[in-house]
Amino acid sequence: MDIIRRSQFQTVPWNNGGGITHEVAREDEDGKLHWRLSLAEVGRDGPFSLFPGLARILTVIDGVGMDLGFAAGHPRP
């Protein structure tokens, strides 16, 4: 087992400016993201980023929770 310390996380701001992601671990195959484990800090409401071809599992670990809405004309994943 490897211990991954917070100082090793790669932290990046979201493109929409609504939060940040701390990337804990990831694996790429053929130059494409295969899987990723990350922690996100949501700062405000905004559009949900799409990751076509990837299944997402979201778990709220702190705070009051989250509601995801879908705009008219946009299919649910």
SVG drawing of the C-alpha trace seen along z (x, -y; Angstrom):
<svg xmlns="http://www.w3.org/2000/svg" viewBox="-36 -32 40 34">
<polyline fill="none" stroke="black" stroke-width="0.4" points="0.0,0.0 1.2,-3.5 0.5,-6.4 -0.4,-9.5 0.1,-12.7 -1.9,-15.9 1.3,-17.6 1.4,-15.2 -2.1,-16.0 -2.2,-18.1 -4.7,-20.9 -6.4,-22.6 -9.1,-25.2 -12.2,-24.4 -12.6,-25.9 -16.0,-27.5 -14.4,-29.1 -16.8,-27.3 -14.3,-25.2 -11.1,-23.3 -10.2,-19.6 -7.4,-17.9 -6.3,-14.9 -5.2,-12.1 -4.4,-9.4 -5.1,-8.8 -4.3,-6.4 -4.1,-7.2 -4.3,-4.8 -3.2,-5.7 -3.2,-9.4 -6.7,-9.4 -7.9,-9.4 -8.9,-5.9 -9.7,-6.6 -9.2,-9.2 -9.6,-9.6 -10.1,-13.1 -11.5,-15.4 -13.5,-18.5 -14.3,-21.7 -17.4,-23.2 -17.4,-27.0 -20.7,-27.9 -23.4,-26.7 -22.6,-26.3 -22.6,-23.9 -21.5,-20.3 -18.4,-19.3 -18.9,-16.4 -16.4,-13.6 -17.7,-11.6 -17.0,-7.9 -16.3,-7.9 -18.7,-6.7 -18.7,-9.0 -19.4,-8.2 -19.9,-11.3 -20.0,-11.2 -20.5,-14.2 -18.1,-14.0 -18.8,-17.3 -21.5,-20.0 -25.2,-20.1 -25.2,-18.0 -25.7,-18.8 -28.6,-18.8 -27.8,-18.1 -30.2,-19.5 -30.3,-19.0 -31.1,-21.8 -33.9,-21.4 -32.6,-19.5 -29.7,-18.0 -30.0,-14.2 -29.1,-12.7 -25.9,-10.8"/>
</svg>
